Amino acid sequence: MEMPCSYSRLQIVLHWLSAAVILWALVTGSLLSVVDVDDAFKSSVASFNVSLTSLFIPLFILRAWLAFSPSPGGRTFAASPSQRLARIAHCAIYVLTAVVLLTGVLMMKEPADVFGLVRFGPVLTQPELHEWFTRLHIGSCIALAALLALHTAAVIKHQMSGNPVLKRMWFEQ
């Protein structure tokens, strides 16, 4: 994965859309698992999250394809050790996001209704597989949250030290 000096408008939109969907799903999913709330509320938020992340899957595939496709004539950074580490961290975020999305589908025990547009699943019927994919989903969510916290901390560190990395992921470049 090469790290370009700037991103296309589509890449920027997909980045911020991904951030919003992933953070929403991670935060609300985590809260629903630890906070005691009304079952109807819990069910409606969980259903919304399934719908939202189901619609997000094709956008994530597009985002990953754009990220890993070589850009014709695009400038790239020299590969210093810190830049290689950043590249590895970004790749890990993509891989973990893919695992979270895939395990989210594979752990479903009931059919999903995507905002009344499409109904699908469950993909698997064996309870032991549901349990295994649920554990993998939870672990992947925790790892993804940790990597996203590290990613955010790195952006803040760079911004505060005078390296405006956030500017590359903004519309006014």
Backbone bond lengths (Angstrom), bond angles and torsions (degrees), N, CA, C in turn:
res aa  C-N    CA-C-N  psi(-1)  N-CA   C-N-CA  omega(-1)  CA-C   N-CA-C  phi
1 M - - - 1.461 - - 1.517 108.42 -
2 E 1.297 116.46 120.58 1.449 121.14 176.54 1.521 108.94 -89.69
3 M 1.328 116.25 146.28 1.459 120.56 179.75 1.519 108.71 -104.75
4 P 1.324 117.96 105.87 1.455 120.11 -178.02 1.519 112.19 -71.28
5 C 1.336 114.42 160.50 1.469 119.90 177.12 1.516 110.76 -75.96
6 S 1.325 117.39 -25.14 1.458 120.80 176.33 1.528 108.03 -145.97
7 Y 1.293 115.41 164.61 1.460 121.37 -176.44 1.518 109.94 -121.90
8 S 1.337 115.93 155.02 1.460 120.47 176.73 1.533 109.05 -71.96
9 R 1.311 115.82 163.32 1.474 120.39 177.44 1.531 110.50 -58.24
10 L 1.339 116.54 -40.89 1.460 120.26 179.39 1.524 110.68 -61.95
11 Q 1.330 117.53 -43.46 1.463 120.58 178.41 1.530 111.45 -62.75
12 I 1.326 116.11 -39.01 1.469 120.05 179.52 1.529 110.45 -66.46
13 V 1.326 117.09 -45.63 1.468 120.88 178.22 1.527 109.97 -60.65
14 L 1.330 116.79 -45.44 1.467 120.00 -179.69 1.529 111.49 -65.49
15 H 1.335 117.56 -34.64 1.462 120.24 177.67 1.529 111.17 -61.57
16 W 1.346 116.06 -51.24 1.463 119.71 -176.11 1.528 111.69 -72.09
17 L 1.320 117.45 -34.19 1.458 120.75 174.25 1.531 110.18 -64.46
18 S 1.321 116.41 -43.28 1.465 121.19 176.97 1.523 110.57 -60.87
19 A 1.323 115.96 -45.12 1.466 119.83 179.75 1.519 110.50 -58.52
20 A 1.331 116.74 -45.82 1.468 120.23 -178.68 1.524 111.68 -64.11
21 V 1.319 117.23 -47.48 1.476 120.51 -177.79 1.526 110.68 -65.84
22 I 1.324 116.41 -47.57 1.468 120.27 -177.08 1.527 110.59 -64.41
23 L 1.320 117.29 -46.25 1.475 119.05 179.99 1.526 111.34 -64.51
24 W 1.337 117.13 -42.66 1.463 119.94 177.53 1.532 110.27 -57.73
25 A 1.326 116.52 -51.12 1.464 120.48 -176.80 1.532 111.66 -64.64
26 L 1.338 117.24 -41.67 1.466 119.67 179.17 1.529 111.44 -64.96
27 V 1.323 116.53 -46.13 1.470 119.86 -176.65 1.527 110.76 -68.54
28 T 1.326 117.92 -50.47 1.468 119.25 -177.26 1.527 111.34 -68.32
29 G 1.335 116.99 -39.17 1.465 119.60 177.80 1.516 111.59 -62.41
30 S 1.327 116.29 -42.11 1.469 120.43 178.37 1.519 111.05 -65.93
31 L 1.320 116.43 -44.95 1.468 119.69 -179.89 1.531 111.68 -62.14
32 L 1.340 116.35 -41.66 1.463 119.09 -179.77 1.523 112.12 -64.18
33 S 1.321 116.37 -25.87 1.462 118.69 -179.33 1.524 112.99 -82.83
34 V 1.330 118.09 -17.01 1.465 119.69 -177.48 1.521 114.70 -119.23
35 V 1.334 118.01 -20.25 1.463 121.26 -178.39 1.524 108.93 -100.23
36 D 1.329 115.55 135.04 1.460 120.83 179.13 1.527 109.23 -80.36
37 V 1.342 115.69 109.77 1.458 121.27 179.10 1.525 109.23 -127.86
38 D 1.307 114.97 164.88 1.454 122.18 177.49 1.533 110.08 -55.01
39 D 1.347 117.03 138.13 1.465 121.29 -178.04 1.531 112.68 -59.87
40 A 1.318 117.53 -37.12 1.467 120.73 -179.95 1.523 110.06 -66.19
41 F 1.342 116.88 -41.65 1.463 120.79 178.33 1.524 110.07 -64.97
42 K 1.331 115.95 -45.69 1.458 121.39 179.25 1.527 110.68 -58.61
43 S 1.309 116.10 -43.82 1.467 121.19 -179.95 1.524 111.83 -65.41
44 S 1.326 116.86 -40.48 1.471 119.18 -178.67 1.529 111.18 -70.08
45 V 1.328 118.22 -38.68 1.469 120.26 177.42 1.524 109.84 -68.01
46 A 1.322 117.38 -42.33 1.470 120.63 178.24 1.528 110.61 -62.03
47 S 1.319 117.32 -41.95 1.462 121.52 178.36 1.528 110.86 -64.21
48 F 1.331 116.66 -42.42 1.464 121.07 176.94 1.527 110.16 -60.69
49 N 1.338 116.69 -43.77 1.465 120.73 -179.37 1.527 111.67 -62.98
50 V 1.334 116.91 -41.23 1.467 120.80 177.77 1.529 109.66 -62.58
51 S 1.325 116.94 -44.31 1.466 120.79 178.77 1.523 111.14 -62.91
52 L 1.321 115.72 -48.19 1.463 120.92 -177.89 1.526 111.31 -61.52
53 T 1.320 116.97 -48.49 1.460 119.54 -177.69 1.529 111.82 -71.33
54 S 1.331 117.79 -28.68 1.468 120.07 175.41 1.525 110.54 -65.06
55 L 1.328 116.64 -42.27 1.466 120.14 176.92 1.533 111.54 -69.90
56 F 1.318 116.14 -26.19 1.462 121.10 -179.41 1.530 112.34 -74.40
57 I 1.324 118.56 -27.28 1.468 121.61 -174.64 1.533 112.58 -53.08
58 P 1.340 120.14 -51.23 1.480 117.14 179.43 1.531 113.15 -64.41
59 L 1.328 117.46 -31.84 1.470 120.29 177.17 1.529 110.63 -67.97
60 F 1.328 115.50 -37.45 1.468 119.50 176.85 1.530 110.75 -65.84
61 I 1.324 116.72 -40.70 1.464 120.07 177.70 1.527 110.03 -60.76
62 L 1.327 117.29 -43.71 1.465 121.26 176.82 1.525 110.56 -61.63
63 R 1.320 116.31 -44.53 1.465 120.09 -179.69 1.517 111.23 -61.71
64 A 1.332 117.00 -44.21 1.466 120.73 178.95 1.526 110.51 -63.93
65 W 1.322 116.30 -41.73 1.465 119.83 179.53 1.532 110.26 -61.38
66 L 1.320 116.95 -44.77 1.462 120.57 178.23 1.532 111.58 -63.86
67 A 1.312 116.61 -38.08 1.464 120.86 -177.83 1.522 112.05 -69.00
68 F 1.318 116.92 -35.66 1.455 120.36 -174.80 1.523 113.59 -99.96
69 S 1.324 118.00 -2.74 1.467 121.53 175.72 1.518 108.68 -84.16
70 P 1.335 116.67 136.25 1.465 117.32 177.33 1.527 110.36 -67.18
71 S 1.326 115.66 136.88 1.464 119.29 179.61 1.528 108.21 -91.69
72 P 1.339 116.39 126.34 1.465 118.90 -178.71 1.524 111.23 -64.78
73 G 1.315 115.43 122.91 1.461 120.34 177.67 1.508 114.17 71.20
74 G 1.340 117.30 5.99 1.464 119.67 -178.27 1.515 111.65 -73.25
75 R 1.333 115.69 140.19 1.463 119.99 176.27 1.508 108.89 -79.28
76 T 1.303 115.97 147.17 1.457 120.42 176.81 1.525 108.57 -130.13
77 F 1.310 114.92 161.42 1.452 120.43 177.61 1.524 110.49 -76.90
78 A 1.308 115.41 154.55 1.462 119.90 169.66 1.521 107.01 -65.57
79 A 1.288 115.25 151.33 1.465 119.36 -174.59 1.525 111.69 -92.22
80 S 1.314 116.65 74.43 1.464 120.89 173.90 1.525 107.66 -73.92
81 P 1.324 118.15 163.86 1.473 119.56 179.00 1.533 113.20 -56.10
82 S 1.330 117.44 -40.89 1.470 119.06 -179.65 1.524 110.95 -68.81
83 Q 1.330 117.71 -34.11 1.463 120.21 177.99 1.533 111.12 -71.49
84 R 1.330 116.98 -35.46 1.477 119.69 174.96 1.524 109.85 -64.92
85 L 1.326 117.18 -39.95 1.465 121.35 178.04 1.529 110.37 -63.64
86 A 1.328 116.83 -41.86 1.472 120.64 177.32 1.521 110.16 -62.78
87 R 1.322 117.64 -40.73 1.456 121.78 178.48 1.538 110.63 -61.81
88 I 1.319 116.09 -43.09 1.471 120.51 178.17 1.522 110.37 -62.77
89 A 1.331 117.03 -43.08 1.474 121.07 179.76 1.523 110.62 -63.40
90 H 1.334 117.52 -42.78 1.465 120.17 178.58 1.527 111.03 -63.94
91 C 1.326 116.82 -42.70 1.474 120.23 177.09 1.528 110.34 -60.66
92 A 1.326 116.61 -41.53 1.466 120.63 179.58 1.526 110.60 -63.58
93 I 1.329 117.94 -37.31 1.469 120.90 177.35 1.528 109.63 -62.78
94 Y 1.326 117.56 -43.81 1.469 120.55 177.69 1.526 111.20 -62.55
95 V 1.326 116.83 -45.66 1.472 120.53 -178.66 1.529 110.11 -63.60
96 L 1.317 117.33 -47.01 1.469 120.19 -179.89 1.524 111.93 -64.38
97 T 1.319 117.43 -38.57 1.464 119.70 176.61 1.524 110.08 -61.46
98 A 1.324 117.08 -43.66 1.464 121.10 177.93 1.532 110.74 -61.40
99 V 1.327 117.04 -42.86 1.468 120.83 179.38 1.527 110.28 -64.43
100 V 1.324 117.63 -43.62 1.472 121.35 179.19 1.528 110.51 -60.62
101 L 1.330 116.56 -45.87 1.471 119.86 -179.71 1.536 111.15 -64.90
102 L 1.323 117.17 -44.91 1.462 121.16 -178.93 1.529 111.56 -65.57
103 T 1.327 117.22 -46.53 1.460 119.47 -179.77 1.523 111.51 -68.08
104 G 1.336 116.36 -29.57 1.469 119.50 175.87 1.514 111.05 -60.56
105 V 1.327 116.55 -39.68 1.465 120.49 177.51 1.527 110.64 -72.78
106 L 1.331 117.11 -43.51 1.464 120.87 -174.69 1.528 113.69 -72.91
107 M 1.322 118.58 -20.10 1.469 120.68 179.99 1.530 112.77 -87.46
108 M 1.343 117.13 -7.86 1.466 120.63 -176.50 1.533 110.81 -63.84
109 K 1.315 114.74 132.84 1.465 120.97 178.04 1.524 111.78 -100.32
110 E 1.315 116.02 -21.21 1.465 122.45 -178.16 1.530 109.47 -120.62
111 P 1.333 117.18 157.09 1.468 118.72 175.31 1.531 110.87 -61.80
112 A 1.317 115.23 148.79 1.463 121.33 178.53 1.517 109.42 -105.56
113 D 1.316 115.07 139.11 1.459 122.07 176.51 1.521 106.64 -111.53
114 V 1.326 116.64 111.54 1.469 121.90 -175.74 1.526 109.47 -88.28
115 F 1.322 115.62 91.02 1.464 123.17 178.69 1.527 112.43 50.07
116 G 1.324 117.57 32.45 1.459 121.94 178.95 1.521 114.20 73.61
117 L 1.328 117.40 4.66 1.466 121.29 -178.66 1.527 112.51 -89.67
118 V 1.320 115.75 -44.57 1.464 122.62 -175.60 1.515 108.68 -141.29
119 R 1.296 115.68 144.78 1.464 121.13 175.50 1.525 106.86 -122.35
120 F 1.339 116.65 131.91 1.467 119.55 179.59 1.517 110.72 -148.02
121 G 1.333 114.53 164.94 1.457 122.74 172.99 1.503 113.18 81.12
122 P 1.283 115.43 -177.61 1.458 126.41 -5.55 1.523 111.34 -69.53
123 V 1.323 115.28 152.50 1.458 121.12 -177.91 1.526 109.98 -75.87
124 L 1.321 116.59 -40.69 1.467 122.31 -178.19 1.527 109.87 -110.96
125 T 1.310 115.98 150.89 1.470 119.74 -179.84 1.529 112.97 -115.79
126 Q 1.321 118.30 -10.44 1.467 120.90 -177.62 1.533 110.16 -82.29
127 P 1.347 117.23 121.63 1.479 120.50 -179.00 1.527 113.67 -57.18
128 E 1.328 117.90 -36.89 1.470 119.45 -179.42 1.535 111.35 -66.52
129 L 1.325 116.87 -32.61 1.470 119.52 175.84 1.533 111.09 -71.73
130 H 1.339 116.52 -38.56 1.468 119.43 175.24 1.521 109.92 -57.51
131 E 1.311 116.29 -45.34 1.465 121.78 -178.49 1.531 110.77 -64.22
132 W 1.328 116.74 -43.45 1.458 121.25 -179.57 1.530 110.52 -63.48
133 F 1.335 116.32 -46.55 1.465 119.57 179.91 1.528 111.76 -68.73
134 T 1.315 117.97 -30.79 1.465 120.97 175.24 1.520 110.25 -63.97
135 R 1.337 117.19 -45.73 1.471 120.20 178.50 1.533 111.00 -63.44
136 L 1.332 116.71 -42.03 1.461 120.73 177.87 1.536 110.34 -64.00
137 H 1.325 117.46 -39.44 1.459 122.30 178.49 1.530 110.56 -62.32
138 I 1.312 116.95 -46.78 1.464 120.90 -179.37 1.526 110.64 -63.03
139 G 1.318 116.80 -46.47 1.469 120.29 178.50 1.513 112.20 -62.21
140 S 1.319 116.55 -40.70 1.469 120.90 178.77 1.524 111.29 -66.83
141 C 1.324 117.28 -37.79 1.469 120.82 176.74 1.527 110.81 -63.06
142 I 1.321 116.53 -41.84 1.466 120.58 179.05 1.527 110.00 -64.11
143 A 1.328 116.73 -45.48 1.466 120.76 179.45 1.525 110.85 -64.15
144 L 1.338 116.99 -41.68 1.467 120.69 178.75 1.530 110.36 -63.53
145 A 1.321 117.47 -43.42 1.468 120.70 178.59 1.532 110.44 -60.74
146 A 1.323 116.81 -41.00 1.469 120.22 178.83 1.528 110.82 -64.87
147 L 1.325 117.36 -43.09 1.465 120.52 178.88 1.527 111.88 -66.14
148 L 1.326 116.62 -37.66 1.465 119.67 178.40 1.526 111.00 -67.97
149 A 1.324 117.08 -34.94 1.468 120.32 175.30 1.528 109.79 -65.54
150 L 1.325 116.79 -41.47 1.461 121.38 177.05 1.532 110.55 -63.87
151 H 1.324 116.41 -42.94 1.467 122.41 178.18 1.533 110.35 -59.64
152 T 1.322 116.75 -46.94 1.460 121.83 179.37 1.526 110.75 -63.74
153 A 1.320 116.80 -42.44 1.470 120.62 178.38 1.534 110.77 -63.08
154 A 1.326 117.31 -38.46 1.473 120.55 178.89 1.523 110.78 -66.31
155 V 1.329 116.80 -41.13 1.468 120.02 177.66 1.527 109.96 -61.64
156 I 1.322 117.29 -45.78 1.470 121.34 179.48 1.526 110.46 -61.52
157 K 1.334 116.58 -44.88 1.473 121.07 179.38 1.522 110.77 -59.53
158 H 1.339 117.03 -46.34 1.460 120.58 -179.84 1.529 111.42 -64.33
159 Q 1.325 116.14 -44.06 1.468 120.25 -179.69 1.529 110.37 -60.79
160 M 1.333 116.06 -44.56 1.467 120.37 -177.35 1.530 112.49 -70.71
161 S 1.323 117.21 -23.52 1.469 119.45 179.83 1.531 112.36 -93.93
162 G 1.350 116.49 10.93 1.456 120.14 175.00 1.518 115.28 89.90
163 N 1.308 118.11 7.47 1.464 121.91 177.49 1.528 107.37 -104.46
164 P 1.334 117.84 96.15 1.466 121.02 -171.96 1.539 113.47 -76.04
165 V 1.337 116.79 68.13 1.470 121.08 -178.83 1.526 111.65 -64.39
166 L 1.309 116.83 -28.59 1.466 120.31 -179.28 1.527 111.70 -66.31
167 K 1.297 116.55 -26.35 1.467 121.05 -179.90 1.531 111.35 -60.04
168 R 1.342 117.17 -33.03 1.464 120.79 179.39 1.523 111.82 -67.97
169 M 1.317 117.38 -22.55 1.454 121.26 -177.32 1.528 110.87 -107.19
170 W 1.320 116.23 28.09 1.450 121.72 179.19 1.513 109.04 -125.62
171 F 1.339 117.93 160.91 1.449 122.11 -174.78 1.519 114.34 -73.84
172 E 1.309 117.23 -29.28 1.476 120.96 -178.10 1.517 108.71 -97.56
173 Q 1.316 115.41 94.76 1.472 118.75 -176.66 1.497 111.87 -106.27
